[in-house]
Amino acid sequence: MKRTLSILTIVIVVASLAYFLSRPKKIEHTFTKKDMQDIQMGISRRGESMFKQKALAPIIATYESLLKKYPDSIDLKKKLGKAYFGAERYADAKPLLEEVAKTDEKDGEVFYELGVIEKKMAIPTK
């Protein structure tokens, strides 16, 4: 009985060893570290842009409906313009932010965003 158990143990150990030695080796990736960083940055930028578009969509819809009810509200125009800016909808943001900038309220952020919009849309400043 002991002899059979010993032989069985030896067979199991040898079979396990043969299995682990015959497994295929891990395939190393052929990308360099720089390639991986470039890929990750591209995916990250694309993901951020998609996130902004989807995350801001309900906010934009809400502000648009409120602006229809209150078309003279500078505060709503400012918030909607900033939401458009965040969603990278610069053509929609520009007229709203320009109108906010013309009011007595001198908001540095609005002027900064208008500058970014002008640069992104390649519109020369006057």
BELPEBEL-V994029 format. One record per residue. N is the residue number from 1. SS is DSSP state (H for helix, E for strand, C for the rest). PHI is phi as a letter, one per 40 degrees, with the letter a starting at -180 (none if undefined). PSI is psi in degrees with one decimal (999 if undefined). Layout:
# BELPEBEL-V994029
((N/SS/PHI/PSI) (N/SS/PHI/PSI))
This chain:
# BELPEBEL-V994029
((1/C/none/-46.4) (2/H/c/-38.4) (3/H/c/-41.5) (4/H/c/-42.3) (5/H/c/-40.2) (6/H/c/-44.4) (7/H/c/-42.3) (8/H/c/-40.9) (9/H/c/-44.3) (10/H/c/-41.9) (11/H/c/-42.3) (12/H/c/-42.9) (13/H/c/-45.4) (14/H/c/-42.3) (15/H/c/-41.7) (16/H/c/-44.2) (17/H/c/-43.3) (18/H/c/-39.9) (19/H/c/-48.5) (20/H/c/-31.3) (21/H/c/-25.6) (22/H/c/-6.9) (23/C/c/146.6) (24/C/c/145.8) (25/C/c/156.5) (26/C/c/138.9) (27/C/c/124.1) (28/C/c/140.0) (29/C/c/153.4) (30/C/c/3.6) (31/C/c/142.0) (32/C/c/169.9) (33/H/c/-38.4) (34/H/c/-42.0) (35/H/d/-44.6) (36/H/c/-40.2) (37/H/c/-42.5) (38/H/c/-42.5) (39/H/c/-46.3) (40/H/c/-39.6) (41/H/c/-42.0) (42/H/c/-44.6) (43/H/c/-41.1) (44/H/c/-46.5) (45/H/c/-44.3) (46/H/c/-40.3) (47/H/c/-41.2) (48/H/c/-42.4) (49/H/c/-43.4) (50/H/c/-39.4) (51/H/c/-45.4) (52/H/d/-44.9) (53/H/c/-46.7) (54/H/c/-36.7) (55/H/c/-32.8) (56/H/c/-12.5) (57/H/d/-48.2) (58/H/c/-33.0) (59/H/c/-44.8) (60/H/c/-44.2) (61/H/c/-40.7) (62/H/c/-48.8) (63/H/c/-36.7) (64/H/c/-43.6) (65/H/c/-37.5) (66/H/c/-36.5) (67/H/c/-28.9) (68/H/c/-35.9) (69/H/c/-36.9) (70/C/b/73.2) (71/C/c/-16.1) (72/C/c/1.1) (73/C/c/111.7) (74/H/c/-37.4) (75/H/c/-43.5) (76/H/c/-39.1) (77/H/c/-39.6) (78/H/c/-45.5) (79/H/c/-42.0) (80/H/c/-40.5) (81/H/c/-41.6) (82/H/c/-36.2) (83/H/c/-43.6) (84/H/c/-43.1) (85/H/d/-45.8) (86/H/c/-32.0) (87/C/c/5.9) (88/C/g/32.2) (89/C/b/70.6) (90/H/c/-38.1) (91/H/c/-32.8) (92/H/c/-33.6) (93/H/c/-35.1) (94/H/d/-53.0) (95/H/c/-35.4) (96/H/c/-45.5) (97/H/c/-33.2) (98/H/c/-40.1) (99/H/c/-39.7) (100/H/c/-39.7) (101/H/c/-27.1) (102/H/c/-15.3) (103/C/c/176.6) (104/C/c/-24.4) (105/C/c/112.7) (106/C/b/94.9) (107/C/b/118.1) (108/H/d/-35.3) (109/H/c/-40.2) (110/H/c/-44.8) (111/H/c/-37.4) (112/H/c/-48.3) (113/H/c/-37.7) (114/H/c/-39.0) (115/H/c/-42.4) (116/H/c/-42.7) (117/H/c/-45.0) (118/H/c/-40.1) (119/H/c/-44.5) (120/H/c/-37.5) (121/C/c/-0.9) (122/C/f/44.5) (123/C/b/122.8) (124/C/c/141.1) (125/C/c/151.7) (126/C/c/999))
